[in-house]
Amino acid sequence: MKKDYYKILNLDRSASADAIKKSYRKLAMKYHPDRNHGNKICEEKFKEINEAYATLSDPSKRLSYDRGDEDVNINDDFSSFDFFEDIFNHHSTESSTFTKPHKPRRIINLDVYITLEESQEGISKYIDIPHDIICSSCNGKGFDHYKTTICNICNGKGYSVHGNYFFQIKNTCAKCEGTGYIRKVICRICNGKGTRRVTEQVLVNLEKYICEGTKKKIHLKNFKGDAYINIRFTKHTSITHVGLDLYITVKINVFQVILGTTYYLSVLSRNIPVQIPPYSKEGDTIILQSQGLSNNTERGNLYISIKSVFPTHLSTEQIKLLSKLL
């Protein structure tokens, strides 16, 4: 009895060519021998699915099949499609299907340090970026192309084919590693790496109020990949920052702390007057709103911690005055 190819592919007889291909891919992935090692039932089902698709995917064969012709030629080794190109080019699997060696896209991430002042004022600066470029001598191959021989295992294809009528596997050639050539002489310029290390100087324009952690993409000549710089702040000698907030400790004469004073504080190229109230104590914190770092939409606060400084020497007159107070 003639097999019902539509039923095998879970289709009705009016199915379109796209519907046939979609159903075939789904079923072939499900019953593929690589996913069902040693399962004879799945292996037979897989053969049936391929047989059905070989007929229904070919318009002339499908027409003959629909007319009820008994002699539908399916013995052309599935010439109407290439199984692995049709299926595995659309789906990632754990099978050993051959794929050309793939190099991941190269990415450069470089930290660039600027001062707190520069982050608020903006700056243009040159930075040196080391990176690899394709060796022009060997065109990235790592060996002298004119001093190679065609691989005698794969005959220059870069892969070998194993399998039978229904199922084939393409494996990367182990001898030539998929290149199709046997290297005889490595490139003397790059020592077989295929790339050369160079240092490129790039002008980077950083806008005002740039924040720490900002990532900017930059362009490098002859670099095939993505290059980024990450903005970092250098450690300040007297100021600590947390987000947009600034923290600083000021040393004030003990008499000024007791009597109160106006202290002029230089912060990020700004001269800020700070009112120290009378009878302030060691460790007291004065908060100045909106005097910290800015990100162009908001500004943090400035936290000032007081540290009392005692005199190391007093004049005779100062000692007499202090004695009268005691």
N, C-alpha and C positions, 0 to 999 in steps of 0.2 A: 504494500500500500504506500502511495506517495506521501512523503512527510509534509506536514503542515508548517511551512516555513514562517507564516505569519504568527501562528500560535507559539512557535519556538521563540520568536522575538517579541512576544506579547504585544502584537499589533493587530489592527483590523485591516482588511484588504484595501481600504482607501488611503492608507498611510502615505504621507509624503516622503520624498527622499531624505529630507532633514530629520523627520521622525524616525525613519529606519536607521539612519546613522546614529542618532542619539540613543535609541534603545539598544542598538548593537554595542556601543561603547560601554553603556552601563552594565550590560550582561557580561561582556567580555572581561571587564574589570573584576566582576564578582566571581566568575568561574575560572579566571586565569590560573594556570598551573603554578606559577610562582607564588600565588597566594593560597594555594591548596595543595601543598606538597604531599605527593603519594596518594591523593584522593582520586581513585579511578572513575568514580561517578562524575566528579567535576570535570575530569579530563574528557570524558565522552560528551558531557554537556557542552564543553568548550568547543569541541569539534563540530557539534551540531549547530551551534551559534555561528561559527565561521562559515559552515556550509550554507546556512540560510542567508547570511549576509552576502556571500559571494553571488548568490542568485538574485536576491531582491535589490541589491545595489546596482546591478547592471540592467538598464532599461530593456534591452533586447531579451535577456534571459528571464527577466520578470514577466515580460509579455508572453513568452513561450510557456512559462510556468502557469500564469493565470489562464491561458487557453487550455491547459490540461495536458500539454505535450509531455510525454514520458521521458524523452531524451533531451533533458536540459543539461547542457555541457557545463559542469562545474570542475572539470579536471584541468584547469589552466593555472594551477598553483596560485590561485587568488590574484591573478594579474590585474584585476580591477582595483586593487588597493594594496598598499603595503601595510601590513598589520601594525608594525611598531611605529611607523610614521603617522598612521591614522589615529592610533590610540595613545601612545606614550608621549607624543609631542603635545598632547592636550592634558595629560594627567601625570602627576608625579607619583611614582611607585617605588617600592623597594626592590624591583627586579634588576637584573644585571644588564638591561638594555643599554646599548652603546650610546654614549653622548660624548661629544668632543670635549677635551679638557677645558674647563671654564675657570678663568681667573676672576676672583671677586673684585668689584670696583674698589680702587684704592681711595683711602680717606686720610687726610692729614688734619690733626687737631693740635694746635700750638697755643700755649698760654702766653699772653702778652701782658706785661706788668706796667701799670701807670700809677701816678701818685693821686691822692685824693683831690689835690688842687687841679690836676689835669682832667680828672673826671668831671669837674664842675665847669671848667673853662673850655674844654674841647682841645684837641691837639692833632697835628699831622706829624707822623713819624715814620722813619724807614725801619723795617725789621728784616732780619735775615732768616730765610726759611729753607732749611735743607730738605731736599726731596729727591726721588729717583725719576729719571727720564729714560725712555727707551733708547737703548744703545744704537746709534746710527750706523755703526760698523757692521753689526750682524742683524740689524732690523729687529732686535728683540728676541732673536732665536737662541742666542747664547753660543752659537757655533758658526763656523765658516760654511756657508751654504754650498760653496764651490768645492768643498773638501768633505763631501758626504756621499754615502751610497744608499740606494733604495733598500729598505728593510726586506730581508729575504724571507721573513715569517709572514708578513701581511701583504707583501708585494706593493708597498707604498700606500696602502689604504689607511693604515692606522688602526685597523680593527680586524678581528677574526669573527667568522660566523659559524655557529654550531646549531644543530637542530634537525628537524625532519619536515615532512610535508605540511603539517599544521602549525608547527611552532618553531621559531628561530630566535636565537639569542646572539646579540653582537657584543663582543667584549673588546675593551681597549687592548691593543697589542702591548704585551708586557715588555717586549724587547725594545721597541722604539718609543714607548709611552705615548702612543697616539699621533706622533709626528709623521710617521711614514718614512723617516730617514734614520740612518745610523750615523751618529756623530763621530767624526774622525779627529777633527781639530777644534778645540773650543776657542771662542773669540778671545784674542789677547787683550782687547780693550776693556771688556767687562768681566773677564775671567769666567765666562760661561753663565753669568747671572742674567744676561739679557737687558740689564739696566745699568745706568751710571748714576752715582750720587753727585748732585750739584747743589750749590747754595745760591738762592735767588733773593735779591733785595727788592722788597715791595713797599711802596708808599701807602700807608694806611691812614685814612682820614676818620678820626673819631669825633662824633658830635658832642655838643655840650650835654651835661647831665647824664652821661652814660653810666649804666649800673654795672656793678661787679657781677660776673656770670653771663654777661651778654655774649652771644655767639654771632660772629659775622663771617659771611662767606667771602673769600677772596679769589682772585684769578691768578693762576700761575702759568707761565709760558711752557709749552711742551709737556704739561702734566695732564695725563688722562685720568681724571678722578675728581674728587671734591676736596677742597682745602678750606679750613675754617680756623679763625683765631678766637680764643676765649679770653675775655677781659678779666684781669685780676688786679687787685689793688696792692701796692707795695706797703709794707709795714711802716706806719708813721712813728716818728720818734716820741711823740707825746700824746697823740690822739688815737683812741680806739673807736672803731665803728662797728655797729651791729645793725645791719640793714641800712636805713637812712639816718639813724640816731648816732650822735657823736658823744663820746665820753672823754673828759679831760680832768686832770687834777692840777690845781693852781696852788702855788706856795705863797702865803701872805704873812707879813710880819705880825707877830702876836698882838702888838699894840693896835694895828689896823683891824685885826679880827675883833678885838674887844670894843674899840670905838666905832667900828664901821667905816667903810671907805668905798670909793668908786675905783674899780680895777679894770684896766683896759686890756682886753684879751685879743690876741691876734690868732684868728682861726680861718684857714683856707683863704688867705689874702684879704680877709676882712678884719677891721679893728672894731671889736664889739665892747661897749661899756657894760660892766657888770657891777650891780649894786650889792655890796657885801653888808648885810645888816649888822648893827651892833650886837655884841655878845654872841656872835656865831661860835660854834664849837668845831673842834677837829672832826672831820668826816661829814659835816653837813653838806647837803647837795642842793645846788641852785639849778632850777630848770628854766631854760630859755626856749620858749615855744618857737617852732619854725625857724630855728637857727642851725639846723643840721644839714645833711646832704639833700639835694633835690634830684628827682628823676623826671623833671619837667612837668609833672602833674601834681606832685605833692612834695612837701619838705619835712624832714624829720626834726627832732628836738636836739638841743645841746644840753648835756648834763655836766655840771661843773661841781667837782668835789673839792672841798677846802682842806688844805693842809697848813697848819700853823708852823711858822718858822721862828724859833727863839734866837735872839741876838747872841753872838759869841763874844762880844766885847761891848762894854758900856763906859761912857766918859764919867768923870767924877761928878759932873753936874747932873747927869742922868741918874746916877746912883743916889744922889741926895734927894732928887725929886721922887724916886720910887720909895725911898725910906720914909718920906713924909706921908705917903699914901698908906703905909703899913701901920 
